Amino acid sequence: MDLKTFEEYVRLHLLSLEQDSEELQKQMGFYDDYDCDEYKDLEIEDISTNGQILACYHFLSVLEATIDER
């Protein structure tokens, strides 16, 4: 796989993660009890998703710098 194809994949994956995060935020909005297990599970999943989003942004910055150097 060449770098440009990988960059396209990361961008699509990032879009999917952002959509997942939006959905998790929506689901979390239905809870008033922030100490319930269901809310905590959603919160952990959202934290994980946001970490993956940050990693994708990092990968994209590295890819863009690498592709620009060529």
LOVOGU-789715 format. One line per field, with one value per residue (C-alpha): residue number from 1; residue in one letter; chain; x negated, y negated, z. Coordinates in nm, 2 decimals. Example, Ala and Ser with C-alpha at 12.3 -4.5 7.8 and 13.67 -1.06 7.14 Angstrom:
// LOVOGU-789715
num	(1, 2)
residuo	(A, S)
cadena	(A, A)
xx	(-1.23, -1.37)
yy	(0.45, 0.11)
zz	(0.78, 0.71)
//
This chain:
// LOVOGU-789715
num	(1, 2, 3, 4, 5, 6, 7, 8, 9, 10, 11, 12, 13, 14, 15, 16, 17, 18, 19, 20, 21, 22, 23, 24, 25, 26, 27, 28, 29, 30, 31, 32, 33, 34, 35, 36, 37, 38, 39, 40, 41, 42, 43, 44, 45, 46, 47, 48, 49, 50, 51, 52, 53, 54, 55, 56, 57, 58, 59, 60, 61, 62, 63, 64, 65, 66, 67, 68, 69, 70)
residuo	(M, D, L, K, T, F, E, E, Y, V, R, L, H, L, L, S, L, E, Q, D, S, E, E, L, Q, K, Q, M, G, F, Y, D, D, Y, D, C, D, E, Y, K, D, L, E, I, E, D, I, S, T, N, G, Q, I, L, A, C, Y, H, F, L, S, V, L, E, A, T, I, D, E, R)
cadena	(A, A, A, A, A, A, A, A, A, A, A, A, A, A, A, A, A, A, A, A, A, A, A, A, A, A, A, A, A, A, A, A, A, A, A, A, A, A, A, A, A, A, A, A, A, A, A, A, A, A, A, A, A, A, A, A, A, A, A, A, A, A, A, A, A, A, A, A, A, A)
xx	(0.00, -0.14, -0.14, 0.14, 0.37, 0.28, 0.36, 0.70, 0.77, 0.68, 0.91, 1.20, 1.13, 1.11, 1.45, 1.60, 1.45, 1.59, 1.93, 1.90, 1.80, 2.10, 2.33, 2.17, 2.22, 2.58, 2.63, 2.46, 2.70, 2.99, 2.84, 2.89, 2.71, 2.34, 2.25, 2.45, 2.26, 2.41, 2.30, 1.95, 1.92, 2.02, 1.78, 1.49, 1.58, 1.59, 1.25, 1.10, 1.26, 1.13, 0.78, 0.81, 0.91, 0.61, 0.38, 0.54, 0.47, 0.11, 0.07, 0.22, -0.03, -0.32, -0.18, -0.13, -0.48, -0.62, -0.42, -0.51, -0.88, -0.86)
yy	(0.00, -0.34, -0.64, -0.82, -0.52, -0.48, -0.85, -0.81, -0.51, -0.70, -0.99, -0.75, -0.58, -0.92, -1.01, -0.69, -0.75, -1.10, -0.97, -0.71, -0.98, -1.19, -0.89, -0.81, -1.17, -1.15, -0.83, -0.98, -1.27, -1.04, -0.97, -1.18, -0.95, -0.99, -0.72, -0.44, -0.16, -0.22, -0.58, -0.49, -0.23, -0.49, -0.74, -0.49, -0.40, -0.77, -0.84, -0.55, -0.67, -1.02, -0.88, -0.70, -1.02, -1.20, -0.92, -0.95, -1.32, -1.25, -0.99, -1.23, -1.51, -1.26, -1.14, -1.49, -1.59, -1.27, -1.31, -1.68, -1.59, -1.37)
zz	(0.00, -0.09, 0.14, -0.04, -0.02, 0.35, 0.40, 0.24, 0.46, 0.78, 0.67, 0.62, 0.95, 1.12, 0.98, 1.11, 1.46, 1.47, 1.38, 1.65, 1.90, 1.81, 1.86, 2.20, 2.31, 2.21, 2.40, 2.71, 2.69, 2.79, 3.13, 3.44, 3.67, 3.58, 3.83, 3.67, 3.50, 3.16, 3.16, 3.28, 3.00, 2.74, 2.89, 2.87, 2.51, 2.42, 2.59, 2.39, 2.07, 2.12, 2.18, 1.85, 1.69, 1.82, 1.70, 1.35, 1.35, 1.44, 1.17, 0.92, 1.02, 0.98, 0.64, 0.51, 0.61, 0.45, 0.13, 0.10, 0.12, -0.18)
//
